[in-house]
Amino acid sequence: MRRAQPQELREDARPALVLGISEDRLETLFPVGVTPLPPQSEPEPAKGALVRLESGQYIVVVYGTVTRRATLSLPVSANVHDAIEALLREVPIETREILWTAEADVPRHAGAR
């Protein structure tokens, strides 16, 4: 995985997963260097990054520092199920960390580590 430049994502993104995690855990899951976001861009102080997975899938990561929730958004053209599967193969997200998903069922890779 690597940090991507904002201009690499050429379409809107929609939320796909919300995680309840600490800031330390965020940095463990996404070791790409999240940076503070402009104060008016989110409803709370937040950090974020555009991440490109080894699979080529882009993920917009926004972490609310007050709620301690990370919203992971996918390009609108992405197949949500396939993109979540790719994410869970590469990022060791545990099932208990997932608070919400755009999918009815969490793919079985979650928490398999």
Secondary structure as GFF3:
##gff-version 3
##sequence-region A 1 113
A	DSSP	beta_strand	2	4	.	.	.	ID=ss1
A	DSSP	three_ten_helix	6	8	.	.	.	ID=ss2
A	DSSP	beta_strand	13	20	.	.	.	ID=ss3
A	DSSP	alpha_helix	23	29	.	.	.	ID=ss4
A	DSSP	beta_strand	35	36	.	.	.	ID=ss5
A	DSSP	beta_strand	46	52	.	.	.	ID=ss6
A	DSSP	beta_strand	58	64	.	.	.	ID=ss7
A	DSSP	beta_strand	69	75	.	.	.	ID=ss8
A	DSSP	alpha_helix	80	90	.	.	.	ID=ss9
A	DSSP	three_ten_helix	95	97	.	.	.	ID=ss10
A	DSSP	beta_strand	98	101	.	.	.	ID=ss11
###
